[in-house]
């Protein structure tokens, strides 16, 4: 899975399961039903988090 483009405010957006909140060290987090929306400015940190969440099966589809 790829990060994709930034949102209009300049954040990379990752949608993950609610359990992923414990793994997120920084960034903006919004709860949306069973998932959380994580917004991160740094591309490298967003990529690392995305890989970590993907390997643990915590991404929402």
Helices and strands as residue ranges (DSSP letters): E 12-17, G 18-23, E 28-32, E 35-40, H 43-55
